[in-house]
């Protein structure tokens, strides 16, 4: 990227944001760099998914957790959203979701995530079971209508 491009567009003082704008659709956009960035993001997400999965496996097996509750809550929320996205209702129209679930998919995700975030002081006593379910949701709840 040319230094003049950054200085011309850096009136906010945040060069990183300007680089992001220029790299995604500006005249300086390089498809090769965009593909590399996308691949890096996918690899990071896979690593995050694997880390979350390993953490939840330990908790589901032992009932013990070593993370602070806010960090663990974030991991549970991440896995919850990932698991729910695998159900067919995630790809249905809003009308189909309402007919199937009695609410929209987004409403279901929001409701379950809010339930999780209601635990402010620490995890629920059912944390171990929650982890078991999040690791094998489709075998325990074959369709999302049976989710709590």
N, C-alpha and C positions, 0 to 999 in steps of 0.2 A: 504494500500500500504506500502511496506517495505521502510524504510528510505534509505537503501543501494541502492535500485533501483533508487531513485531520485538523490542521490549524485553521483552515477555512470554516470548518463545521464544528469547532470545539468551543463555541461561545458559552456552553453550559459548564465547561470545565471538566466534563466527564468524557474523556477520549474513548473509553471502553464502549460506552453506548454508541458513540458515533461510528466506531469500527464495526460494531454489530450491524448498524443500519447500512453502512457501505458494503459490507460483505454479503448482505442478503437482499439482492435485487437492485443495487445501485449500478452505475456504469462500470465500477471497478470490480463487480462480482466475478468470481472465478469458480466455475462449476466443479473443478477438481478439488479446490479447497472446501467448497460446500459439502461435497461427498465425504471428504475426510472428516469434517466436523460432525456430520450426521453419523458417521460410523463410530466416532469417538463417543458421542452421546449414547448411542445404542449399547456400546460396550460398558460404559459407566452404569447405565440402567440395569444391564444384565448382572454386573457386579453388585449393585445395590440390591437387586432381587435375590441374588444368592446369599448375600450377607443377612438380609432380613429372614430368609428361609432358614438359614443355619441357626440364627438366634431363636426363632420360633420353635425349631425342632428341639433345641436344648430345653426350652421352657416346657414344651409339651411332654417331654420325657421325664424331666426332673422336677418341674414345678418351681424351679429357682430361676431368678433373673438377676443379672449384674448391672443392667442399664438403669439410668435414672428414669423415673416414670414418664416424664414428658418425652424423652427420646424413644422409649418403648411404645408409648401411645402413638407416636408418629410412625413407627414401624408397623404397628397393628393396622393403622389407618391405611397405610400404603398397601399392605397385603390384602386388606378388605376390599379396597377399590380394584386391585388386580384380579382377585377372585371373582368379584361381581361382574367384571367386564367379560369374563369367560362364559357367562350364562347367555342363552340366546336372546333373552329379553333386552339385553344391552343394544342389540342391533334392530329391534323392532321399532315401528313408528310409535308415537306417543299414544295414539288410540289403541293400538295393539297392546302396548304396555299396560294401559289402564284396564283393558279387558282381562288381561292375563294376571296382573299383579294387584289390581285394585288401586294402583298408584303408578306414577311414572317411574322409570328406572332411576332417573336422577333423584326423585323423591325418596326412593328406597335407599339409595346410596347415602343421601344426606341424613335420613332418619337413623340408619344404623351407625353412621359415623358420629352423629350427635350423641347417640346413646353411649358410645365409647368415650367421648370427650366429657361426659357428665362425671366421670370419675376423676376428681381433681386431686385429692390427697394421695391416691395410690391406686393400684390395680384392683379390680374386683376379685373376690375370692375364687371366682371361676376362671381366672386367667389361664390356667393350664388347659382347661377344656376349650376355651376360645382359641388357643393356639392349635390344638388338635383339629378343630373344625376348619380353621383357616388353611391348614396344610392339606386337608382332604375334603374340602367342602362339597365337591361334586359327588363323591361317594356317600357322603352323609346326607346331603340335601340335593337329590338329583335334579330338582327344578327350583327356581327361585321363589315359587309360590309357597314352598314349605319353610322358607327362611323365617326366623322370628320377627 
